[in-house]
Amino acid sequence: MRLTRSSFAALLPSLAAVAVGALPLVAMAHVGADGAAHHDAGFAQGFLHPFTGLDHLAAMVAVGLWSALIAGRSRDLLWAPLGFAAMLLAGAMAGLMGTQVSGVEPMIAASLLVVGLLVATRLRLPGPVAAAVVGVFAVFHGVAHGHELAGEHGAGAAIAGMVVATALLHAAGIAAGWALRSRSAWLPRAAGAAVALFGTVLLAQLA
């Protein structure tokens, strides 16, 4: 099936419905003293993980947005999202096994700055290079999630849920980017600048 702007725009209501459907799961979660959601590990918990941190959510949507803005052909759309999801999974598995990686929080913040700038500038990179760039940062997002889920029963199912949520967030970004790429020049740039600014603020707080 040929991928068009209208077909991606048609995905938006479905993606919104998925997000609304996840709200009852959020309400069922117990919020502890650390402000994080706590309940039995499993697919639902993993699915919610990317939504519980604005840094993770913004990065994943921005990757999809960038891939849509720079794609010359529909088949080029998936390089960056697949690269991010694959390396997120690798990082999450490393985190589950207790692997210690230095600079996780700074690299997550840096990912927002870099991906935000990529969106704002619409910098075109070859597909494999785009996948590698976002994949490096995805490892750190994955390690952070893996550490949070380590030692919990059902962590494997939680990781599967996290990957599914990541794919949905990428799809949301792709749908928005594909719909806007020929309709608005300033809105995607403003969104990218906002993500980059968010990353800059986080980096300043960590300094």
C-alpha positions in Angstrom: 0.0 0.0 0.0 1.4 3.4 -0.9 2.0 5.7 2.0 0.4 9.2 1.7 -0.2 12.2 3.8 -3.9 11.5 4.0 -3.3 7.9 5.2 -1.0 9.1 7.9 -3.4 11.8 9.0 -6.1 9.2 9.2 -4.0 7.4 11.8 -4.2 10.4 14.3 -7.7 9.5 15.7 -6.6 5.9 16.2 -3.4 7.0 18.0 -5.4 9.4 20.2 -7.8 6.6 21.1 -4.9 4.4 22.1 -3.6 7.2 24.4 -7.0 7.7 25.9 -7.4 4.0 26.4 -4.2 4.0 28.4 -5.5 6.5 30.9 -7.3 3.9 33.0 -4.1 2.0 33.4 -2.4 5.2 34.6 -5.2 5.7 37.1 -4.7 2.2 38.5 -1.0 2.7 39.1 0.1 3.5 42.6 2.3 6.6 42.8 5.0 6.3 45.5 7.1 8.7 47.4 9.5 9.0 44.4 6.7 10.1 42.1 6.9 7.0 39.9 4.1 4.6 39.1 4.3 1.3 41.0 2.3 -1.9 40.3 2.9 -5.5 39.3 5.4 -5.7 36.5 4.0 -6.8 33.2 3.0 -5.6 29.7 0.8 -2.8 31.0 3.6 -1.4 33.2 6.1 -1.5 30.4 3.6 0.1 28.0 3.2 3.0 30.4 6.9 3.6 31.0 7.5 5.8 28.0 4.5 7.9 29.0 5.6 8.5 32.6 8.6 10.6 31.6 8.3 13.7 29.4 11.9 13.3 28.3 11.3 9.8 27.0 8.0 10.7 25.4 9.3 13.8 23.7 12.3 12.0 22.3 10.3 9.1 20.8 7.7 11.4 19.2 10.5 13.7 17.8 12.3 10.8 16.2 9.1 9.9 14.3 8.5 13.5 13.4 12.0 13.9 12.1 11.9 10.7 10.0 8.7 11.9 8.3 10.0 15.4 7.6 13.2 14.2 5.9 11.9 11.1 4.1 12.3 11.4 0.4 10.3 8.2 -0.1 7.8 6.3 2.1 10.2 3.4 2.5 12.8 5.8 4.1 10.4 6.6 7.0 11.3 3.7 9.2 15.1 3.9 9.4 15.3 6.2 12.4 12.3 4.7 14.3 13.5 1.1 13.8 17.1 2.1 14.8 15.8 3.8 17.9 13.4 0.9 18.9 16.1 -1.8 18.3 18.8 0.0 20.4 16.2 0.9 23.1 15.5 -2.8 23.4 19.2 -3.6 23.6 19.7 -1.0 26.3 16.7 -2.2 28.2 18.0 -5.7 28.3 21.4 -4.5 29.4 19.7 -2.5 32.2 17.6 -5.5 33.3 20.9 -7.5 33.6 22.3 -4.8 35.9 24.8 -3.3 33.4 26.0 0.0 34.7 26.4 2.7 32.1 27.8 6.1 33.0 26.1 9.3 31.9 22.6 7.9 31.3 20.7 11.1 32.4 23.0 13.5 30.6 22.8 11.4 27.4 19.0 11.3 27.6 18.9 15.1 27.9 21.4 15.4 25.1 19.2 13.2 22.9 16.4 15.8 23.2 18.8 18.6 22.2 20.1 16.7 19.2 16.9 15.3 17.9 15.1 18.6 18.5 17.7 20.3 16.4 17.4 17.6 13.7 13.6 18.3 13.6 14.1 22.1 13.6 16.6 22.1 10.8 15.2 19.1 8.9 18.7 17.9 8.4 18.7 15.0 5.9 20.9 12.0 6.6 21.1 8.7 4.8 18.8 6.1 6.4 21.5 4.0 8.1 23.2 7.1 9.4 19.9 8.4 10.8 19.3 5.0 12.5 22.8 5.0 14.0 22.5 8.6 15.3 19.2 8.1 17.2 20.2 4.5 18.1 23.2 5.7 20.2 20.9 7.8 22.3 18.2 5.1 22.4 20.6 2.8 24.3 20.6 5.2 27.2 16.8 5.6 27.2 16.6 1.8 27.3 19.2 1.4 30.1 17.2 3.8 32.2 14.0 1.8 31.7 15.8 -1.5 32.2 17.2 -0.3 35.6 13.8 0.7 36.7 12.3 -2.7 35.9 15.2 -4.8 37.0 14.4 -7.5 39.6 10.7 -7.3 39.1 8.6 -10.3 38.2 7.3 -10.1 34.6 10.1 -7.7 33.5 10.2 -9.4 30.1 6.6 -8.7 29.4 7.2 -5.1 30.6 10.0 -4.7 28.1 7.7 -5.9 25.3 5.0 -3.4 26.4 7.6 -0.6 26.4 8.7 -1.5 22.8 5.0 -1.4 21.7 4.5 2.0 23.3 7.7 3.2 21.7 6.4 2.1 18.3 3.1 3.9 18.8 4.9 7.1 19.9 7.1 6.9 16.8 4.0 6.4 14.7 2.3 9.4 16.2 5.4 11.5 15.3 5.4 10.1 11.8 1.7 10.8 11.3 2.1 14.4 12.5 5.3 15.0 10.4 3.8 13.5 7.3 0.7 15.6 7.6 2.7 18.8 8.2 5.7 18.4 5.9 4.1 20.2 3.0 1.5 22.2 4.9 3.5 24.1 7.5 7.1 25.1 7.5 7.2 26.8 10.9 5.2 24.4 13.1 7.6 21.4 12.9 10.5 23.8 13.3 8.8 25.3 16.4 8.2 21.8 17.8 11.8 20.8 17.2 13.1 24.0 18.8 10.9 23.3 21.9 12.3 19.8 22.2 15.8 21.1 21.9 15.1 23.8 24.5 13.8 21.1 26.8 17.0 19.1 26.4 19.1 22.2 27.1 17.2 22.9 30.3 17.7 19.3 31.5 21.4 19.5 30.7 21.7 22.7 32.6 19.9 21.2 35.6 22.4 18.2 35.5 25.4 20.4 35.3 
